[in-house]
Amino acid sequence: MKIIDMTCPRCGASMKPGADKKSAACEYCGYHMIIVQEKTAKETHTRTETVKKKKLSGGKIALIVIGIIVLIQVAAAMAGNLVKPQVNPFDCIDVSFRGSDGKGEIVIDLKSAPGIDLNRIDFDISKEDRLYQGETISIYATSEDYRLSEKEKNYIVEGLDEYLKNLEDIPEEILEIIHVKAESGLDLNLDRSKKMGVFQSLKPVKLFLQTDGKQTNHLYDVFEATFMTSGGEKICYVMVCFNDVIMGKGEKTYINMSGGMFQGKITQVEGSLWITAYDSLEEIRAELLSNRESYMDLKELDLNL
């Protein structure tokens, strides 16, 4: 605090402040003086802090105002969304799958639904092709014009044509088709013996299957071929190989396969008559075991025809 000089400037006598402490009068010469009180540094600091606090309070008010505006906008958006009609987009589509295992495709058919414009709904698929049997596919739906009661749905891939993995899965009617195709493939192999009158009969006796359990297989249809030679009856085993055998599972069971060429070793029937054949079923089994890939299994089935 600054010290105020209370000496009378006229006569030099000491002066005393009045009761209000704002003025002083000299008792001797009557001189009057007004006392001016100056604020201290502490008082100035206190006043400054008060001003700052008032400014901070103003910032809080601004934040509150902004928050209220945001809430109003959110509420308006929610109210607008509630006005949109609610639909389940997956009631408007049929999902199916086609193709073969590992090469399947998803098929989506749109269905008409009263009051729903499917052009206003967008569908997105997690995976559209190269599908495997049993795989899970997700479909996502979005729309700016409808409230969607369901936005995601999972589907299990099913109904694809599968690669043949087990010989026991072949129905009798399909087995007959395989034999017919195999006999057609043997025509060139047996043609000369038929012309010479040596060939007698042909009947299927065995099936072999090499498979990796997935998308690779080889099907061998083995026949017992009987020839009548000058030395008597001779039996050989002729074989036709089919590759990539697929069992269809549509409305009607069918089979799809490639190849159909005979194979074996050069075997003498009689004199100058040679065919591609084997001497025994054991010989065929041994060759298939030795030539198969390590990751493939060899399966076999006896045919009682």
Secondary structure, 3 states (H helix, E strand, C coil): CCCCCCECCCCCCECEECCCCCEEECCCCCCEEECCCCCCHHHHHHHHHHHHHHHHHHHHHHHHHHHHHHHHHHHHHHHHHHHCCEECHHHHEEEEEECECCCEEEEEEECCCCCCCHHHCEEEECCCEEECCCCEEEEEEECCCCEECCCEEEEECCCCEEECCCHHHCCHHHHHHHHHHHHHHHHHHHHHHHHCCCEEEEEEEEEEEEECCCCCEEEEEEEEEEEEECCEEEEEEEEEEEEEEEEEECCCEEEEEEEEEEECEEEEEECCEEEEEECCHHHHHHHHHHHCCCCCEEEEEECCC
